[in-house]
Amino acid sequence: MSGPAVYLPEAEDDVEAVYTYYEQQRPGLGDEFMEALREVVGGIRVSPQMYGVFRRHIRAALLKRFPYVVYYRDRGADVLVIAVQHGRRSSRAWRGRG
């Protein structure tokens, strides 16, 4: 299965904040983060069941090289990206989403 990835507006905000942070650390690092994110989300789109269930029907996929986790839900026709959060951040920050 290969469905589209749909980002909640809050997840888009997560990605933008992380990108901005990394670009401030070193120009180009934000782009490297985005590439790592695209790689993981691409894998999720192809095989959404690949990653384990984190909580209820929400799954979690770790990014390579960056300490971030993509939380998502497989909805059959697409994949809903709920949050992109630092691995040490509490999941309570996004529990009310999607």
N, C-alpha and C positions, 0 to 999 in steps of 0.2 A: 504494500500500500504506500502511496505517496501523495498525501494530501497537503494542503497549504498550512503554514503556521500563521496563526492569528494572535497578535499581541494585545493584551488588555492595555488601555491607555496608561495605567499605572506601571505596567511592565516596560512600556516604551519610555516612561520617565526614568525608571531604574537604569535602563541601558544608556540613556542620554547622560545621566549623572555619572555613571562609571566611566563612560567615554571621556567626558570633560575632565574628570579627576586624573585619568591616566595621561591625557594630553598635557595637563599642567605639570605632571611629573617629568615627562619627556616627550617632546614632539614625535609623533609617529607611534607611540605606545598605545594610544587610544585606537588607532587603526589595527594594531596587532590584537587588541582585545576584541574588536569587532570581527576580525577574521576567525578567532577562536570560537566566538559565539555563533557565527554563521556555520562553522564546521559542525558544532554540536547540534544545532537546530536542524541542520540538513540531515544528520543521522537520525534524529528524532522523527523527522518527517517520513523518512524511508521505513523506519522500524520503530514505531512509537512504544512498543512493548519491551524494547531492549533494556530500558532502565527500570529499576525497582520502584515499587509503590512506597512513597514516603508517608503519606497520610491519606486515608480514605482512597479516593480515585486519583490522587495527585501523585505524580512521579517526579523524581529528581535526577538531574544529569549534571555531573561536574564538568567544568571547562578544563581544558588542558592548559597548563602554565599559569592560569589565573585562578585565584581562590574564590571563584564564584560558582553558584549553582543555578541552573535553570529549572524552575518548578513549572510543570505543565500538566495538562489533562488531555488524554486521547479522547476525542469526541466522535471518532469513526470517520467522518468526512473531512475533518481537519484536526489540528492540534492547537489547543489554546495555551499560550504562554502566559502564565499567571504572574510570575515574578522572576527577576534575575537579581539575586541577592548574594552578598558576601557569605561564605560558608559558615562564618562564626556568628552571623547575625541571627537573632531569634526569629523563628517562623511566625511568631505572633504579629510581626510587623505587617504581614500580608494575608493573614488567615481569613479576613473578610472578603477577599477578592475571589471572583469567578467561582 
